[in-house]
């Protein structure tokens, strides 16, 4: 019985590790106006985000629905734990640009015990290149992709977009006294990434490019403290974006088989 559990657990760990390992990608910075030709190899883009959360509950026994909308700014490229030299944010002489995004996600949130668990069900994301590095962004309190007011964005270039949120997109926020002032983690899997011609020249490898964007990170703070019921507030934090393809159905079936194996092993161990 122990051997069966060990084998199933090892299989699951290996499959999950393979599914979550971030593959590398390459960008050609010279595809953007005003930048020098330079190839950056990375496995993630680090981000800083701000968002408005609008949360509604019809009654004490009703489910709580929420929409979170805002923007993020790219802070750098990383490969593993190492930052990669680039012209992003003018970090090298001779060029300079910024990358930012607009995003929205909606779903249900439950408050139970010491945890608030949010399921992201729908949403959209847009990646832009600001070749003049002059676009300012501010939240305006609304929802959707229009929740961010942009100034100076006339020459900004759309790189890619997605309007699909895949299963498994969630946030987990620890509660203290039924409130969450800070902390917690999240992951949003946006599927069906559509690159524009400029986006394809920028994100040039692999070709065709990956189909999925996974945005994950940590919440730094909620203002005011996140609470059950009707709520409006802002959230800020750090995140990273990695790109990958949607797992193959066969791989998902193997993960399911490994979970079944773990369940059977646990049942046998309990009976013993």
DAZICOR-V436747 format. One record per residue. N is the residue number from 1. RES is the residue in one letter. SS is DSSP state (A for helix, B for strand, O for the rest). D_FIRST is the distance of its C-alpha to the first C-alpha in whole Angstrom. Layout:
N | RES | SS | D_FIRST
N | RES | SS | D_FIRST
//
This chain:
1 | X | O | 0
2 | X | A | 4
3 | X | A | 5
4 | X | A | 5
5 | X | A | 6
6 | X | A | 9
7 | X | A | 10
8 | X | A | 11
9 | X | A | 12
10 | X | A | 14
11 | X | A | 15
12 | X | A | 17
13 | X | A | 18
14 | X | A | 20
15 | X | A | 21
16 | X | A | 22
17 | X | A | 24
18 | X | A | 26
19 | X | A | 27
20 | X | A | 28
21 | X | O | 30
22 | X | O | 34
23 | X | O | 36
24 | X | O | 39
25 | X | B | 42
26 | X | B | 46
27 | X | B | 49
28 | X | B | 53
29 | X | A | 55
30 | X | A | 58
31 | X | A | 57
32 | X | O | 58
33 | X | O | 62
34 | X | O | 63
35 | X | O | 60
36 | X | O | 60
37 | X | O | 58
38 | X | O | 55
39 | X | B | 52
40 | X | B | 49
41 | X | B | 45
42 | X | B | 43
43 | X | O | 39
44 | X | B | 40
45 | X | B | 43
46 | X | B | 44
47 | X | B | 45
48 | X | B | 47
49 | X | B | 47
50 | X | B | 49
51 | X | B | 48
52 | X | B | 50
53 | X | B | 47
54 | X | B | 49
55 | X | B | 47
56 | X | B | 48
57 | X | B | 47
58 | X | O | 49
59 | X | O | 48
60 | X | O | 46
61 | X | O | 43
62 | X | O | 43
63 | X | O | 41
64 | X | B | 42
65 | X | B | 43
66 | X | B | 44
67 | X | B | 46
68 | X | B | 46
69 | X | B | 48
70 | X | B | 50
71 | X | B | 50
72 | X | B | 49
73 | X | B | 50
74 | X | B | 49
75 | X | B | 49
76 | X | B | 48
77 | X | B | 46
78 | X | B | 43
79 | X | B | 41
80 | X | O | 37
81 | X | O | 39
82 | X | B | 42
83 | X | B | 45
84 | X | B | 47
85 | X | O | 51
86 | X | O | 53
87 | X | O | 56
88 | X | B | 54
89 | X | O | 56
90 | X | O | 58
91 | X | O | 56
92 | X | O | 58
93 | X | O | 62
94 | X | O | 63
95 | X | O | 61
96 | X | O | 59
97 | X | B | 58
98 | X | B | 55
99 | X | B | 52
100 | X | B | 51
101 | X | B | 50
102 | X | B | 50
103 | X | B | 47
104 | X | B | 46
105 | X | B | 43
106 | X | B | 43
107 | X | B | 40
108 | X | B | 39
109 | X | B | 38
110 | X | B | 37
111 | X | B | 37
112 | X | B | 34
113 | X | O | 34
114 | X | O | 34
115 | X | B | 34
116 | X | B | 36
117 | X | B | 34
118 | X | B | 36
119 | X | B | 35
120 | X | B | 37
121 | X | B | 38
122 | X | B | 42
123 | X | B | 44
124 | X | B | 46
125 | X | B | 46
126 | X | B | 49
127 | X | B | 50
128 | X | B | 53
129 | X | B | 55
130 | X | B | 58
131 | X | O | 60
132 | X | O | 63
133 | X | O | 60
134 | X | O | 63
135 | X | O | 61
136 | X | B | 60
137 | X | B | 57
138 | X | B | 57
139 | X | B | 56
140 | X | O | 58
141 | X | O | 56
142 | X | O | 55
143 | X | O | 52
144 | X | O | 51
145 | X | A | 52
146 | X | A | 56
147 | X | A | 54
148 | X | B | 55
149 | X | B | 59
150 | X | B | 60
151 | X | B | 63
152 | X | O | 64
153 | X | O | 62
154 | X | O | 64
155 | X | O | 63
156 | X | O | 60
157 | X | B | 58
158 | X | B | 55
159 | X | B | 52
160 | X | B | 49
161 | X | B | 48
162 | X | B | 45
163 | X | O | 45
164 | X | B | 42
165 | X | B | 39
166 | X | O | 35
167 | X | O | 32
168 | X | O | 30
169 | X | O | 34
170 | X | B | 33
171 | X | B | 35
172 | X | B | 33
173 | X | B | 36
174 | X | B | 35
175 | X | O | 38
176 | X | B | 40
177 | X | O | 42
178 | X | O | 41
179 | X | B | 43
180 | X | B | 42
181 | X | O | 44
182 | X | O | 42
183 | X | O | 39
184 | X | O | 36
185 | X | B | 35
186 | X | B | 35
187 | X | B | 34
188 | X | B | 37
189 | X | B | 36
190 | X | B | 39
191 | X | B | 39
192 | X | O | 42
193 | X | O | 44
194 | X | B | 47
195 | X | B | 49
196 | X | O | 53
197 | X | A | 55
198 | X | A | 56
199 | X | A | 52
200 | X | A | 51
201 | X | A | 53
202 | X | A | 52
203 | X | B | 48
204 | X | B | 49
205 | X | B | 46
206 | X | O | 44
207 | X | O | 46
208 | X | O | 45
209 | X | O | 44
210 | X | O | 40
211 | X | O | 40
212 | X | B | 38
213 | X | B | 39
214 | X | B | 37
215 | X | B | 38
216 | X | B | 36
217 | X | B | 38
218 | X | B | 38
219 | X | B | 41
220 | X | B | 43
221 | X | B | 45
222 | X | B | 46
223 | X | B | 50
224 | X | O | 50
225 | X | O | 47
226 | X | B | 45
227 | X | B | 44
228 | X | O | 43
229 | X | O | 46
230 | X | O | 49
231 | X | B | 49
232 | X | B | 51
233 | X | B | 50
234 | X | B | 50
235 | X | B | 47
236 | X | B | 47
237 | X | B | 44
238 | X | B | 43
239 | X | B | 41
240 | X | B | 40
241 | X | B | 40
242 | X | B | 38
243 | X | B | 39
244 | X | B | 36
245 | X | O | 35
246 | X | O | 33
247 | X | O | 30
248 | X | O | 30
249 | X | A | 28
250 | X | A | 26
251 | X | A | 25
252 | X | A | 24
253 | X | A | 23
254 | X | A | 20
255 | X | A | 20
256 | X | A | 19
257 | X | A | 16
258 | X | A | 15
259 | X | A | 15
260 | X | A | 14
261 | X | A | 11
262 | X | A | 10
263 | X | A | 12
264 | X | A | 9
265 | X | A | 6
266 | X | A | 9
267 | X | A | 10
268 | X | A | 7
269 | X | A | 7
270 | X | A | 11
271 | X | A | 11
272 | X | O | 9
//
